[in-house]
Amino acid sequence: MNVELVDRMYIEGADYDSASRLTHRLARERTAELLGEPACLVMASFSSDPADLAALLREVESWVDDESLCAIRFLLDDRIYVLEAGEADWAAHPWRETLAA
């Protein structure tokens, strides 16, 4: 009998909407759950295969870049890490729109 172990990674979303987008994105390939406000954590599962964790990290990195977040924190094996990707889109922030008006 071949049983794969399942582990979990917790990713901190910038806000509820971005965390919800990440949850839907990850749920296409694995179990993912939005743990809700105010923390906006996304739980994503991965198997004991190292390639599965690598695929999960690449998908989260791509999401960070797509969302122009620059970096996010995630919890894995009881340790907090920072994942950086892309650059900030400062024009997308609300205070820039207010100043331009």
Steps between C-alpha positions, in 0.01 A plus 500: 500500500650835389375786719622852430536729796336839474649810651375858516638843432332820622529812285416848624283698260523878476121525535193282470460548124859412410495201737177384337659525154795292623268238648313459171826489306653230719177296522538407132790266585475428875295546814496868596285677755455865596511525878339841500509842650671675661807282444422413134707184509495247221570137589639295212580131516785319329618141485822347629649527150754789503391592147149572629629752756716659230196529270298659782773755573530589129123553478499722810798693361312555175196624696717744699631640173153516339360683803798744510552416867884487491509254791282290726554294813424133526519239774655163426620244756436746785733761345407830337658579162480791258448439130586790268395536138464781249481865587240721661247681284483818704246655263250228595473609864194706605693794640659561158152520341388748767802724440445498123136609530 
